[in-house]
Amino acid sequence: MPDMMTKIIGAVWKAFSKLSRLSQAESGRATAEKTITPGMPELLRRAAAEGAVLLKNDGMLPLERGETVALFGRVQKDWFYTGYGSGGDVNKPYAVNLMEGIRNCGGLKLNEELASIYEAWCAENPVDHGFWGHWPRFYPEMPLTQELVRKAAKASRSAVVVIGRSAGEDRENTLEKGSFYLTDGEEQMLSTVTAQFEKTAVLLNIGSMMDLSWIEAYGDRLSAVLLVWQGGMESGNAATDLLCGTVSPCGKLTDTVVRAYDSYPSSGCFGGRAYNHYEEDIYVGYRWFETFQKDAVLYPFGYGLSYASFSVSFDRAECTTDGIVLTCTVSNTDGRFGGKEAVQVYLEKPCGSLGNPARILAGFAKTKLLAPGESQQLSITVPFERLSSYDDSGKTGHRSAYVMEKGTYGFAIGTSARDAERVWEYVQEKTVVFEQLQEVAAPKEAFSIFVAKESNGVRIPVKETVRTRSIDLKQMILHALPESVPMTGDRGYRLSDVKAGRVTMDEFVAQLDLTELEAITRGAGIMDSPLGVPGNAGVYGGVLPSLRKKGIPPITTTDGPSGIRLQSCCSLLPIGTLLACTFDEALVREVYEAEGREMREKGSDVLLAPGMNIHRNPLCGRNFEYYSEDPFLTGKIAAAAVTGLQKTGVSACPKHFACNNQEFCRNFNDSRLSERALREIYLKGFEICVREARPKNLMTSYNKINGVWGHYQYELCTTVLRGEWGYEGCVMTDWWMRSSKSPEFPALRDNAYRVRAQVDVLMPGGKRMGKQKSDGTLLKTYGKPDGITLGELQRSAKNVLRFAMDSTAMERGRFDQ
């Protein structure tokens, strides 16, 4: 079944992409000046450069002005600008590769003889771009001869070797050469080049982490390694800015890099067809390595070098009503280079009865560009809630609560999870409850998880059995069924009357009949709906003439995190991981505010972004869309993106809620995890984003969470999202959800099951791909025992209409289609 689904999606995607290219060619829109937001190229170039991470440098970089550079690797020309699938397939107006970037640069010269050889070989051996789910993860390399490399070394002191990788939606990374590992051709290229050149740098043009153990193996033969990620349409210019020193690298790793894949705690429980047990529990990424396995780390979380050098000195700490404020001074101690530094605060909780990681990221701040000798004081606030841990077992005597256990809480400041030093302590005299909640989405079946236990001052991982669910979900739902508004028939009210305060939302919704209520809970049925701008992902809201007559506009959605995917040309942004590596909330807000302006110009109301799933394992194909292994950083960067985007009046749509951490069998796989891990790791980023940025839309995930598909998860979408976090927006499914009946209400299935969970809109609208019409399941049980109720239908309608009323679609007023 998964293979068949991939083939169907591939066929649809191929036709859609062809239509997009034809439309673009016919419209003559393929020039940057006419199609993208003014200032966007410069902004994206800056962002792409500031998200790059310098892993190693013995002084080779930046290259000397006027130096002739020998580029090796076909990716210098056949660059990976973004990842694959809905999150990256943008009709960009142009894209600059590294070869072009250096040619554009006045400060460096390209070894043109070598470049021409690569250009000719690439023309004779073109890239096979594949199709949906079968895209290339790497491109075969041009074989190198000793004579060719020796000749290039005579003309150039410095060599830059480029290695590229990509993956994406329905295209997982694999533990094979050409994916996670170097190919034989890449090994031969590195070996040959490093043997002939005095200085060799490696540029990593990748979307997610690959094996980097070879950096240690090559030792001094590699002078520099620069991780430039996939930087969007300005990639080559941004990479050149770094090579020539126009920009000093200031990116920081948002994931831990280890020496061997088997060291990742999820390595033995990732990639399952039916389910994955999240055995590592809350110990994801650096939480595991900094607690249990420090020696496995090659580059720690938060690590990144600069051409400049910095010192960070602690000034003071104080308790305020907002939390604990730590102040430090950052100084550029370098005599030559300016640069920026990202200061990180790590919280060191006592191990306690619950077991805690050695340290967790609790705050961060980025300096301005500091000139040599310049200093800046930064203050970072750690909210008190960061000091609490979730007790899903009752070990503290307070089950289903965030508690702050008694003990000493340390605060460490530094520039990575490894080098941060404790500068201040807070002593909690007794255990207190920070927030009492209720059990949600706990696992149905028992399995083993790792927990930290302290022995002689050392935390060690021990296994214990996860706490399974104990609540009666059926009774919880029945006790919270919403009241209905008596249906009145059409009173002539329009949605603009609600906006103007002439009628209430309840009075407006009372007009809607069952057919209209059903239609509001689904999209128009197909991608590229004629109700929206050409190339849209789908339309919802005013999908019937009678709804549009009442002033409900058709709302246009578009993919995705790396840009607006339409038939017209749009800007291709750097990937999400790169943006997170900036550790710069202000820059991310600026990028997405510009993206919001472009959405308004292009006719998109909802951008299906940001992608917020956790980097649980480096093999996940869509990691490029997502930000980090850390939920706090994920939440803060996502909140910045949403705030910037929605400042312009359009809507973000964070996704995929929740635990969509692999692509293989994503429609069938069950993510089985403890409630503590669910809350502290996989929901925490969404919680931060929702509370701080108030997104107007949110998308559920394909996968199951502890036995229940994301689009049927009442406990996540109603109890947590709306009840605990106060979310008031619209919740939509990912495209073409899985069908199922409700275990609690056997007569209830599919769309009725979904609406009961308060997942408001089925996207793109048909039950199956290509089907435009409703399948009737929503109203099948209406009026029957345990069936869907009028109050539930009206509740979802109001969730949709509150957004529609304030949307850019309402501004455009396209009600006559």
C-alpha positions in Angstrom: 0.0 0.0 0.0 2.7 2.6 0.8 4.4 1.9 -2.5 1.1 2.3 -4.4 0.4 5.6 -2.6 3.9 6.8 -3.5 3.2 6.0 -7.2 -0.2 7.8 -7.2 1.3 10.9 -5.5 4.2 10.7 -8.0 1.8 10.7 -11.0 -0.2 13.6 -9.6 3.0 15.5 -8.8 4.5 14.9 -12.2 1.4 16.3 -14.0 1.1 19.2 -11.5 4.8 20.1 -11.9 4.5 20.0 -15.7 1.5 22.3 -15.6 3.4 24.7 -13.3 6.4 24.8 -15.6 4.2 25.4 -18.7 2.3 28.2 -16.9 5.5 29.8 -15.8 7.1 29.7 -19.3 3.9 31.0 -21.0 3.5 33.9 -18.6 7.0 35.1 -19.0 7.5 35.5 -15.3 10.9 34.0 -14.9 12.8 37.2 -14.0 13.5 38.0 -10.4 12.8 41.7 -10.6 9.2 41.2 -11.7 8.1 38.4 -9.4 9.6 38.5 -6.0 9.4 40.9 -3.1 11.8 43.9 -3.3 14.9 43.3 -1.1 14.2 39.5 -0.9 17.4 38.4 -2.7 19.6 40.5 -0.4 17.8 39.3 2.7 17.9 35.6 1.7 21.6 35.9 0.8 22.3 37.2 4.3 20.2 34.6 6.0 21.8 31.7 4.0 25.2 33.0 5.0 24.4 33.4 8.7 22.9 29.9 9.0 26.1 28.3 7.8 28.2 26.5 10.4 32.0 26.5 10.4 33.0 23.1 11.8 36.8 23.3 11.3 39.3 26.0 10.3 43.1 26.0 10.7 43.3 29.5 9.2 42.6 28.6 5.6 39.4 30.5 5.6 38.6 33.1 4.6 40.5 32.8 1.4 42.9 35.6 0.4 41.5 38.4 -1.7 42.3 37.8 -5.4 43.1 34.1 -4.8 42.4 31.6 -7.5 40.2 28.8 -6.2 40.1 25.2 -7.6 36.6 23.8 -7.1 36.1 20.0 -7.1 32.8 18.1 -7.1 30.0 18.4 -9.5 27.7 19.9 -6.9 29.5 23.2 -7.5 27.4 23.3 -10.6 24.5 20.9 -9.8 23.7 22.5 -6.5 21.1 21.2 -4.0 19.1 24.4 -3.3 16.5 22.7 -1.1 15.0 19.4 -0.2 12.4 17.4 -2.1 8.6 17.3 -2.0 5.9 19.8 -1.0 8.4 21.6 1.3 10.8 22.6 -1.4 9.3 22.5 -4.9 9.1 26.2 -5.5 9.0 27.8 -9.0 12.0 30.0 -8.3 12.9 32.8 -10.7 16.6 31.9 -10.6 19.2 30.0 -8.5 22.9 30.7 -8.0 25.2 27.8 -7.7 28.7 28.0 -6.2 30.5 28.2 -9.5 28.3 31.2 -10.4 28.7 32.7 -6.9 32.5 32.8 -7.2 32.3 34.2 -10.7 29.9 36.9 -9.3 32.4 37.8 -6.6 35.0 40.4 -7.2 37.3 39.1 -4.4 38.0 35.6 -5.7 39.0 34.1 -9.0 37.8 30.7 -10.3 40.2 28.2 -11.8 38.4 28.4 -15.1 40.2 25.6 -16.8 39.1 23.1 -14.2 35.6 24.7 -14.1 35.2 24.2 -17.8 36.2 20.5 -17.5 33.4 20.1 -14.9 30.9 22.0 -17.0 31.6 19.8 -20.0 31.4 16.6 -18.0 28.2 17.7 -16.3 26.7 18.5 -19.7 27.6 15.0 -21.0 26.4 13.3 -17.8 23.2 15.2 -16.8 21.5 14.7 -13.5 18.5 12.4 -13.5 16.1 14.3 -11.2 13.9 11.3 -10.7 10.2 11.6 -9.6 8.2 11.7 -6.5 9.7 9.5 -3.8 12.5 8.4 -6.1 14.6 11.6 -6.2 18.4 11.3 -6.2 20.1 11.6 -2.8 23.4 12.3 -4.4 24.8 12.9 -7.9 27.6 10.7 -9.3 31.0 12.4 -9.3 33.3 13.1 -12.2 36.3 10.7 -11.9 39.5 12.5 -11.2 43.0 11.7 -12.5 46.2 12.5 -10.7 47.4 14.5 -13.7 44.2 16.7 -13.6 44.5 17.4 -9.9 48.2 18.0 -10.1 47.8 20.5 -12.8 45.0 22.3 -10.8 47.3 22.4 -7.8 50.0 24.3 -9.7 47.5 27.0 -10.6 45.8 27.3 -7.2 47.0 27.1 -3.6 43.6 26.3 -2.3 41.1 23.6 -3.2 37.4 23.6 -2.2 35.7 20.3 -2.4 31.9 20.3 -2.5 29.8 17.3 -1.3 26.0 17.4 -1.7 23.1 15.4 -0.4 19.3 15.7 -0.4 16.2 13.8 0.8 12.6 14.8 1.3 9.0 13.9 1.6 8.5 10.2 1.0 12.3 10.0 0.5 14.1 8.9 3.6 17.9 9.0 4.1 19.5 5.6 4.3 22.5 4.0 5.9 24.2 3.6 2.5 27.0 5.2 0.5 25.5 8.2 -1.4 23.1 9.0 1.5 24.4 8.9 5.1 27.9 7.9 4.0 30.3 9.1 1.4 30.4 7.4 -2.0 33.5 5.7 -3.3 33.8 8.6 -5.8 33.7 11.2 -3.1 36.3 9.3 -1.1 38.5 9.1 -4.1 38.0 12.8 -4.8 38.9 13.8 -1.2 41.9 11.5 -1.1 43.3 12.7 -4.4 42.7 16.4 -3.8 44.1 16.5 -0.2 47.2 14.7 -1.4 48.0 17.4 -4.0 46.9 20.6 -2.5 48.5 22.6 0.3 45.1 23.6 1.7 41.8 21.9 1.2 38.4 23.0 2.4 35.1 21.0 2.2 31.7 22.6 1.7 28.8 20.5 2.8 25.7 21.3 0.7 23.3 19.0 2.6 19.8 19.1 4.0 20.2 16.9 7.0 23.1 15.5 9.0 25.3 12.8 7.4 28.2 10.9 8.7 31.1 13.2 9.3 33.5 10.9 11.0 35.8 11.2 7.9 36.7 14.7 9.1 38.7 13.2 11.9 40.1 10.5 9.7 41.6 13.1 7.3 43.0 15.1 10.2 45.4 17.9 9.1 44.9 17.1 5.4 41.5 18.9 5.7 42.1 22.6 6.6 38.5 23.7 6.8 34.9 22.3 6.8 32.0 24.6 6.2 28.4 23.3 6.5 26.4 25.6 4.2 23.2 23.5 4.1 20.8 24.2 1.3 20.5 27.9 1.1 17.7 28.5 -1.4 18.1 30.6 -4.5 20.9 32.7 -3.2 23.0 29.7 -2.1 26.0 30.3 -4.3 26.3 34.0 -3.5 26.0 33.3 0.3 28.6 30.5 0.2 31.0 32.8 -1.6 30.4 35.6 0.9 31.7 33.1 3.5 34.6 31.8 1.5 35.9 35.3 0.8 35.2 36.7 4.3 32.5 39.2 3.4 30.5 37.4 6.1 32.1 35.7 9.1 30.3 32.4 9.9 28.0 32.7 12.9 25.7 29.6 12.6 25.4 27.1 15.4 24.5 23.4 15.1 20.9 22.6 16.0 21.8 18.9 16.2 24.5 16.8 17.8 27.0 15.3 15.4 28.3 11.9 16.6 31.1 9.7 15.3 28.9 6.7 14.6 25.2 6.3 13.7 24.7 3.5 16.2 25.4 6.0 19.0 22.1 7.8 18.3 19.7 6.6 21.0 16.9 6.2 18.4 19.1 4.1 16.0 17.6 0.9 17.1 14.0 2.1 17.1 13.6 4.2 14.0 12.2 3.2 10.6 9.6 0.7 11.7 6.8 -0.1 9.3 4.0 -0.5 11.9 5.4 1.4 14.9 8.4 2.8 16.7 8.9 2.6 20.4 10.5 5.9 21.5 12.8 4.1 23.9 15.1 7.1 24.4 12.1 8.9 25.9 13.1 12.6 26.8 16.8 11.9 26.0 16.8 13.1 22.4 20.0 14.4 20.9 22.3 16.3 23.2 20.0 15.4 26.2 21.3 11.8 25.7 24.9 12.6 24.8 25.6 15.2 27.4 24.1 13.0 30.1 25.3 9.5 29.2 27.6 9.4 26.2 29.9 12.4 25.9 32.7 10.5 24.1 30.4 9.7 21.2 30.2 13.4 20.2 32.2 14.8 17.3 30.6 18.2 17.3 28.2 19.2 20.2 24.8 20.9 19.9 25.2 24.6 19.6 28.7 24.4 18.2 30.0 26.7 15.5 33.2 28.5 14.8 33.8 32.0 13.5 36.6 33.9 11.8 36.5 36.2 14.8 37.1 35.1 18.4 34.9 35.9 21.3 34.9 35.9 25.1 31.7 35.5 27.2 31.8 36.8 30.7 29.0 36.4 33.2 27.8 39.6 34.9 24.9 38.8 37.1 21.6 36.9 37.7 18.4 38.1 39.3 14.9 36.7 39.9 12.0 38.7 38.4 8.3 38.1 38.0 9.1 36.9 34.4 11.8 34.4 35.5 15.5 34.3 36.1 17.4 36.9 34.1 21.1 36.2 33.4 23.3 39.0 32.0 26.6 38.5 30.3 29.0 40.5 28.2 30.2 39.2 24.8 33.5 40.7 23.5 35.1 40.3 20.1 38.7 39.6 21.0 39.9 39.3 17.4 42.1 41.9 15.9 41.0 41.3 12.2 37.5 40.1 11.8 34.0 41.3 12.8 31.4 38.7 13.7 28.3 37.7 15.6 28.1 35.2 18.5 25.2 33.2 19.8 25.2 32.9 23.6 23.3 29.9 25.0 22.0 29.3 28.5 21.7 25.7 29.7 19.6 24.6 32.7 21.1 21.8 34.9 18.2 20.3 36.8 18.7 17.9 39.7 18.2 14.3 38.6 15.4 14.0 41.2 12.9 11.1 41.3 11.8 11.7 37.7 15.3 11.6 36.2 16.5 14.6 34.1 19.1 15.2 31.5 22.4 16.8 32.6 21.4 20.0 30.9 18.8 21.5 28.6 18.7 24.6 26.5 16.8 27.3 28.4 17.6 30.5 26.5 19.8 32.0 23.8 20.6 35.4 22.3 22.5 36.6 19.3 24.8 39.6 19.3 24.8 42.3 16.7 27.8 42.4 14.3 30.7 43.1 16.7 33.8 44.9 15.3 37.2 43.8 16.6 37.5 44.9 20.2 33.7 45.7 20.5 31.5 44.3 23.3 27.8 43.9 23.9 25.8 43.1 27.0 23.1 40.5 26.6 20.3 39.6 29.0 18.5 36.2 28.7 15.4 35.4 30.7 14.7 31.8 31.7 11.0 31.5 32.6 10.3 29.6 35.8 8.3 27.0 33.9 11.5 25.8 32.2 12.6 24.6 35.7 9.7 22.2 35.9 9.4 18.6 34.6 6.3 16.6 33.7 5.4 13.8 36.0 3.3 11.2 34.1 3.9 8.4 36.7 3.2 9.9 40.1 6.8 9.5 41.3 6.7 12.9 42.9 3.3 12.4 44.4 1.8 14.7 41.7 0.8 12.7 38.7 -0.1 14.6 35.5 1.5 17.8 36.6 4.5 19.9 35.8 6.5 19.9 39.1 9.7 21.5 40.3 11.5 19.0 42.4 13.6 20.1 45.4 17.3 20.4 44.8 19.9 22.7 43.2 19.3 24.1 39.7 22.4 25.2 37.9 22.6 27.8 35.1 25.4 27.4 32.6 26.4 30.0 29.9 28.5 29.3 26.8 28.5 28.8 23.1 27.6 25.1 22.9 26.1 22.4 25.0 29.5 21.1 25.8 31.5 24.3 26.7 28.8 26.1 28.7 30.0 26.6 32.3 27.9 26.9 35.4 27.7 30.5 36.6 24.8 30.6 39.0 22.6 28.3 41.1 19.1 28.3 42.5 18.1 26.1 45.4 14.6 24.8 45.6 13.8 23.8 49.2 10.8 21.6 48.5 8.9 20.1 45.6 6.2 22.3 44.2 3.5 21.9 41.5 4.0 24.3 38.7 0.9 23.3 36.7 -1.7 20.6 37.4 -3.0 19.1 34.1 -4.6 15.8 33.1 -3.4 12.7 31.4 -3.5 12.9 27.6 -2.6 10.5 24.8 -0.7 8.1 27.0 0.5 4.8 25.4 -2.0 1.9 25.3 0.7 -0.8 25.4 3.6 -1.1 27.8 7.2 -1.0 26.6 10.6 0.0 28.0 12.0 3.5 28.1 15.3 4.9 29.4 15.4 7.0 32.6 18.3 8.7 34.3 19.2 7.5 37.7 22.0 9.0 39.8 24.7 6.8 41.3 27.7 8.4 43.1 27.0 11.7 41.4 26.9 10.2 37.9 23.7 9.8 35.9 23.3 6.5 34.2 20.5 5.2 31.9 18.3 2.5 33.2 15.2 0.9 31.7 11.8 1.0 33.2 8.3 0.3 31.9 6.3 3.2 30.5 3.1 4.3 32.3 0.1 3.3 30.1 -3.3 5.1 29.7 -5.8 5.0 32.5 -8.6 7.5 31.5 -12.0 6.9 29.9 -11.8 9.0 26.7 -15.4 8.3 25.8 -16.7 9.8 29.0 -14.3 12.8 28.7 -15.7 13.6 25.2 -19.3 13.1 26.1 -19.0 15.4 29.1 -17.5 18.1 26.9 -19.9 18.1 23.9 -20.6 21.7 22.9 -24.0 23.2 23.0 -25.7 23.9 19.7 -27.2 27.1 18.3 -30.8 26.6 17.1 -30.9 26.6 13.3 -32.8 29.6 11.9 -32.5 29.3 8.2 -31.1 32.0 6.0 -31.6 35.5 7.6 -29.6 37.3 5.0 -26.6 37.9 7.3 -23.1 38.0 5.7 -19.8 37.3 7.4 -18.9 41.0 7.1 -21.8 41.7 9.4 -20.1 39.7 12.2 -16.9 41.5 11.5 -18.6 44.8 11.8 -20.4 43.8 15.0 -23.9 44.0 13.6 -24.6 40.3 14.4 -22.9 37.7 16.6 -21.0 34.7 15.2 -23.7 32.5 16.7 -26.5 34.4 14.9 -24.5 34.0 11.6 -23.8 30.3 12.1 -27.4 29.6 13.0 -28.3 30.4 9.3 -26.2 27.5 8.0 -27.9 24.3 7.0 -26.4 20.8 7.4 -25.0 20.8 3.8 -23.3 24.1 4.4 -21.9 23.0 7.8 -20.6 19.9 6.2 -18.9 21.8 3.4 -17.2 24.2 5.8 -15.4 21.2 7.4 -13.7 20.2 4.1 -11.7 21.8 1.3 -12.9 22.2 -2.3 -11.7 18.7 -3.0 -8.6 19.0 -5.3 -5.2 20.6 -5.4 -5.0 23.6 -7.7 -8.6 24.5 -7.1 -10.1 27.0 -9.6 -11.4 28.9 -6.5 -7.8 29.9 -5.7 -4.7 31.3 -7.4 -3.2 28.8 -10.0 -1.0 26.2 -8.4 -2.6 26.3 -4.9 -2.4 23.4 -2.6 -6.1 23.5 -1.9 -9.0 25.9 -0.9 -11.4 25.8 2.0 -14.0 28.0 3.5 -16.4 29.3 0.8 -16.4 26.2 -1.3 -20.1 26.3 -2.1 -21.9 29.1 -4.0 -24.4 29.4 -1.1 -21.5 30.0 1.4 -19.9 32.6 -0.9 -23.3 34.3 -1.1 -23.1 34.6 2.7 -19.8 36.4 2.3 -17.5 33.4 3.2 -14.5 33.7 1.0 -12.5 30.8 -0.5 -9.3 30.6 1.5 -6.2 29.7 -0.6 -3.5 27.5 0.9 0.0 27.0 -0.5 3.1 24.9 0.4 5.4 25.4 2.2 8.4 26.0 4.4 10.9 26.9 1.7 8.7 29.3 -0.2 5.3 29.7 -1.8 4.6 26.9 -4.2 2.5 28.3 -7.1 2.6 28.3 -10.8 4.1 31.8 -10.8 7.6 32.4 -9.7 8.2 32.8 -6.0 11.3 33.2 -3.8 13.1 30.0 -2.7 14.1 30.4 0.9 16.9 28.6 2.8 15.8 25.4 4.4 14.4 25.4 7.9 17.4 23.8 9.6 19.7 26.5 8.2 17.4 29.3 9.5 17.4 27.7 12.9 21.2 27.5 12.9 21.2 31.3 12.8 20.0 31.3 16.4 18.5 34.6 15.4 14.8 35.2 16.0 14.9 38.7 14.6 16.4 37.5 11.3 13.9 34.7 11.0 11.0 37.2 11.7 12.4 39.5 9.0 12.6 36.6 6.4 9.1 35.5 7.0 7.7 39.1 7.1 9.1 39.5 3.6 7.6 36.1 2.7 4.2 37.3 4.0 4.4 40.3 1.7 5.1 38.0 -1.2 2.1 35.9 -0.2 -0.2 38.9 -0.4 1.2 39.8 -3.8 0.7 36.2 -5.1 -2.7 35.6 -3.6 -1.9 33.0 -0.9 -3.8 33.3 2.4 -2.2 30.4 4.3 1.4 29.2 4.1 1.6 25.5 5.1 4.6 26.3 7.3 6.7 26.2 9.4 7.6 22.5 9.7 8.2 21.9 13.4 8.9 18.2 14.0 11.8 17.2 16.0 15.1 15.8 14.5 14.7 12.5 16.4 17.0 10.7 14.0 19.2 12.0 11.2 17.7 9.7 8.6 14.3 11.4 8.5 13.8 12.6 5.0 12.1 15.9 5.9 14.5 17.0 8.5 15.5 19.8 6.2 12.1 21.4 6.7 12.3 21.1 10.5 14.6 23.0 12.8 16.3 21.0 15.5 16.6 18.1 17.9 15.7 20.6 20.7 12.1 21.6 21.3 12.8 24.9 22.9 14.9 26.2 20.0 12.2 24.7 17.6 9.4 26.6 19.4 11.3 29.9 19.5 12.3 29.9 15.8 8.9 28.8 14.7 7.3 31.5 16.8 9.6 34.0 15.1 8.6 32.7 11.7 4.8 32.8 12.5 5.0 36.3 14.0 6.8 37.7 11.0 4.5 36.0 8.5 1.3 37.0 10.3 2.4 40.6 10.8 1.4 41.1 7.1 -2.1 39.7 7.6 -1.6 36.3 6.1 -1.6 33.1 8.1 1.0 30.5 9.0 0.1 26.9 9.5 2.6 25.1 11.7 2.9 21.3 11.1 2.8 18.4 11.6 1.0 18.0 14.9 2.6 15.7 16.2 5.5 13.2 16.2 5.8 13.0 12.4 9.5 12.0 12.7 10.0 9.6 9.8 8.8 9.4 6.2 8.8 5.6 5.7 5.2 4.4 6.1 4.3 7.8 7.5 0.6 7.1 6.9 0.6 3.9 8.9 3.3 4.2 11.5 2.5 4.5 15.1 4.8 6.7 17.3 4.6 5.1 20.7 6.0 7.2 23.5 5.5 8.2 27.1 3.3 11.1 27.9 6.3 12.9 29.4 8.3 12.6 26.2 5.2 13.7 24.2 4.7 16.8 26.4 8.4 17.8 27.0 9.9 17.0 23.6 7.3 16.6 20.8 4.6 19.0 21.8 6.8 21.6 23.6 7.8 23.4 20.4 4.2 23.6 19.3 3.2 24.9 22.7 5.8 27.7 22.6 4.8 28.7 19.1 1.0 28.7 19.9 1.4 30.6 23.1 3.8 33.2 21.8 2.8 33.7 18.2 -0.9 32.6 18.0 -0.9 30.9 14.6 -4.3 31.1 12.9 -4.0 27.6 11.3 -2.4 24.3 12.3 -1.9 21.0 10.5 -2.1 17.5 12.0 0.2 14.7 11.1 -0.2 11.6 9.0 1.0 9.2 11.6 -0.6 7.7 14.7 0.4 8.9 18.2 0.0 6.1 20.7 -2.5 4.3 18.5 -4.6 7.2 17.2 -4.0 9.0 13.9 -3.1 12.7 14.4 -6.3 13.8 12.6 -8.4 11.9 15.1 -6.5 13.0 18.2 -9.2 14.5 20.5 -6.7 14.7 23.4 -4.1 16.6 21.5 -6.4 18.8 19.3 -9.0 19.6 21.9 -7.7 18.9 25.4 -4.2 20.2 25.0 -4.2 22.5 22.0 -7.4 24.4 22.7 -8.0 23.6 26.4 -4.5 24.0 27.9 -2.9 26.3 25.4 -5.9 28.5 24.5 -5.6 28.0 20.7 -8.6 29.6 18.9 -7.6 29.0 15.2 -8.5 26.4 12.6 -7.0 22.9 12.6 -6.7 21.1 9.2 -5.6 17.6 8.2 -2.6 16.9 6.2 -3.6 16.0 2.6 -5.7 12.9 2.2 -6.0 11.6 5.7 -6.3 7.9 6.6 -9.8 6.5 7.1 -10.8 4.9 10.4 -13.7 4.4 12.8 -13.7 5.6 16.3 -12.9 3.0 19.0 -15.0 4.9 21.5 -17.9 5.5 19.1 -18.0 2.5 16.6 -20.7 4.1 14.4 -18.6 7.2 14.0 -15.9 7.1 11.4 -13.7 9.2 9.0 -14.9 12.8 8.8 -17.3 12.6 11.8 -14.5 11.0 13.9 -12.3 13.9 12.8 -14.8 16.7 13.6 -15.4 15.2 17.0 -11.7 15.6 17.7 -12.1 19.2 16.6 -9.9 18.8 13.5 -12.0 21.3 11.6 -11.1 20.9 7.9 -10.3 17.9 5.7 -7.8 18.9 3.1 -7.8 19.1 0.2 -11.4 18.0 0.6 -11.9 14.6 -1.0 -11.6 11.4 0.9 -9.3 10.0 -1.7 -6.8 11.7 -4.0 -8.5 13.3 -7.0 -12.0 13.0 -5.5 -13.8 16.3 -5.2 -17.1 15.3 -3.6 -17.9 14.6 0.0 -18.2 10.9 0.9 -21.1 11.5 3.2 -19.5 10.1 6.4 -19.7 13.3 8.3 -23.5 13.4 8.5 -24.2 9.7 8.4 -24.6 9.5 12.2 -26.2 12.9 12.7 -29.1 12.6 15.1 -28.2 9.1 16.1 -27.0 7.9 19.5 -23.3 8.8 20.0 -23.4 10.4 16.5 -22.0 13.7 15.4 -24.0 16.6 16.9 -25.1 19.9 15.6 -23.0 21.6 18.3 -19.8 19.9 17.0 -20.5 20.9 13.4 -21.2 24.5 14.4 -18.1 24.5 16.7 -15.8 23.6 13.7 -17.6 26.1 11.5 -16.9 28.9 14.0 -13.3 27.9 14.2 -13.0 28.2 10.4 -15.1 31.4 10.2 -13.2 33.3 12.9 -10.1 32.9 10.8 -11.9 33.6 7.5 -13.4 36.8 8.8 -9.9 38.3 9.4 -8.1 36.7 6.5 -6.6 38.2 3.4 -9.2 36.2 1.5 -11.9 38.4 3.1 -10.0 41.5 2.0 -10.0 40.3 -1.6 -13.7 39.6 -1.4 -13.9 36.9 -4.2 -17.5 35.9 -3.5 -18.8 35.7 -7.1 -17.0 32.6 -8.4 
